[in-house]
Amino acid sequence: MTKSDLIDVLCETQKVPKGRAELLVHVIFDSMEASLKRGERIEIRGFGSFEIRNYRPYEGRNPRTGVTVSVRPKRLPFFKVGKELKERVNAGAGAAAVKSAERAGAKRAPVAVSEGDSSAEATPTGASRATA
């Protein structure tokens, strides 16, 4: 999803004029950027958190020439996903995978069996089942 997609969704769901939706999205992103520049942490409950991570200087190599290059210290934003969002994404991915498997008529592939276990076939969930 792009910023313009987000603006379009805001217009459709909240019946907001496009100019106002664009302003709202820009204000939110600008305020998040300003907070991160000040070194503040941003936490959005149920979504995740943003923070700045500081990296020390180090000696790197130019991959094309192999020449040693001095890399300056830097501050980069880091996003950590929240528990609720992680659960929602995983639940959605599981449902999508089941639907696509049902459409394709596919079966789950068995997992490789260890050498000592010739009487049972392992399933993707880690449980074993007897073979006939």
C-alpha positions as CSV (number, residue, x, y, z in Angstrom):
1,M,0.0,0.0,0.0
2,T,1.3,3.4,-0.9
3,K,0.7,6.8,0.6
4,S,-1.8,7.6,-2.2
5,D,-3.6,4.3,-1.6
6,L,-3.9,5.2,2.1
7,I,-5.3,8.6,1.1
8,D,-7.9,7.0,-1.3
9,V,-9.0,4.5,1.4
10,L,-9.4,7.4,3.9
11,C,-11.6,9.2,1.4
12,E,-13.8,6.2,0.7
13,T,-14.2,5.0,4.3
14,Q,-14.6,8.3,6.1
15,K,-16.2,10.3,3.2
16,V,-13.5,12.9,3.5
17,P,-12.6,15.2,0.6
18,K,-9.3,14.1,-1.1
19,G,-7.5,17.3,-0.2
20,R,-8.4,16.9,3.5
21,A,-7.4,13.2,3.5
22,E,-4.1,14.1,1.9
23,L,-3.5,16.8,4.5
24,L,-4.3,14.4,7.4
25,V,-1.9,11.7,6.1
26,H,0.9,14.2,5.6
27,V,0.4,15.7,9.1
28,I,0.5,12.2,10.7
29,F,3.7,11.2,8.8
30,D,5.4,14.6,9.3
31,S,4.7,14.4,13.1
32,M,6.1,10.9,13.2
33,E,9.2,12.0,11.3
34,A,9.7,14.9,13.7
35,S,9.4,12.7,16.7
36,L,11.9,10.3,15.4
37,K,14.3,13.1,14.5
38,R,14.1,14.2,18.2
39,G,15.0,10.7,19.2
40,E,11.6,9.9,20.7
41,R,9.9,6.5,20.5
42,I,6.6,6.1,18.8
43,E,4.2,3.5,20.1
44,I,0.8,2.7,18.4
45,R,-1.0,0.1,20.5
46,G,-2.1,-2.9,18.6
47,F,0.1,-1.9,15.6
48,G,3.7,-1.6,16.7
49,S,6.5,0.8,17.7
50,F,9.1,2.9,16.0
51,E,12.4,3.8,17.5
52,I,15.8,5.1,16.5
53,R,18.8,2.7,16.6
54,N,22.3,4.1,16.7
55,Y,25.0,2.4,14.7
56,R,28.7,2.8,15.4
57,P,31.2,3.6,12.6
58,Y,32.9,0.6,10.9
59,E,35.2,-0.3,8.1
60,G,33.3,-1.7,5.1
61,R,34.2,-2.8,1.6
62,N,33.0,-1.6,-1.7
63,P,31.6,-4.8,-3.2
64,R,32.5,-3.9,-6.8
65,T,36.2,-2.8,-6.2
66,G,37.0,-4.4,-2.9
67,V,38.4,-1.1,-1.6
68,T,38.1,-0.5,2.2
69,V,35.6,2.3,3.0
70,S,35.0,4.0,6.3
71,V,31.3,4.0,7.1
72,R,30.2,6.9,9.3
73,P,28.0,6.4,12.4
74,K,24.3,6.5,11.7
75,R,20.8,6.6,13.2
76,L,18.2,4.5,11.5
77,P,14.5,4.0,12.3
78,F,13.5,0.5,13.4
79,F,10.0,-0.8,13.5
80,K,8.9,-3.6,15.9
81,V,5.5,-5.1,15.1
82,G,3.0,-5.4,17.9
83,K,1.6,-8.6,19.2
84,E,-2.0,-7.9,18.0
85,L,-0.9,-7.0,14.5
86,K,1.3,-10.1,14.3
87,E,-1.6,-12.3,15.3
88,R,-4.0,-10.7,12.8
89,V,-1.5,-11.0,9.9
90,N,-0.8,-14.6,10.7
91,A,-4.5,-15.5,11.1
92,G,-5.1,-13.8,7.7
93,A,-2.2,-15.6,6.0
94,G,-3.4,-19.0,7.4
95,A,-6.9,-18.4,6.0
96,A,-5.6,-17.3,2.7
97,A,-3.4,-20.3,2.4
98,V,-6.3,-22.7,3.3
99,K,-8.5,-21.0,0.6
100,S,-5.8,-21.3,-2.1
101,A,-5.1,-24.9,-1.2
102,E,-8.8,-25.7,-1.3
103,R,-9.1,-24.1,-4.8
104,A,-6.1,-26.0,-6.1
105,G,-7.2,-29.3,-4.5
106,A,-3.7,-29.6,-3.0
107,K,-2.8,-31.9,0.0
108,R,-0.2,-31.0,2.6
109,A,3.2,-32.4,1.8
110,P,4.7,-34.7,4.4
111,V,7.9,-33.6,6.2
112,A,11.0,-35.8,5.9
113,V,11.1,-38.7,8.4
114,S,14.2,-39.3,10.5
115,E,16.2,-42.5,9.9
116,G,15.1,-44.3,13.1
117,D,11.3,-43.7,12.5
118,S,10.3,-45.9,9.6
119,S,6.9,-46.9,11.0
120,A,5.4,-43.3,11.2
121,E,5.3,-40.4,8.8
122,A,5.8,-37.0,10.2
123,T,3.3,-34.3,9.4
124,P,3.9,-30.5,9.1
125,T,2.6,-29.9,12.6
126,G,5.2,-32.2,14.1
127,A,2.8,-35.0,15.1
128,S,3.2,-38.4,13.6
129,R,0.7,-40.7,12.1
130,A,0.9,-44.4,11.3
131,T,1.2,-45.6,7.7
132,A,-0.6,-48.5,6.3
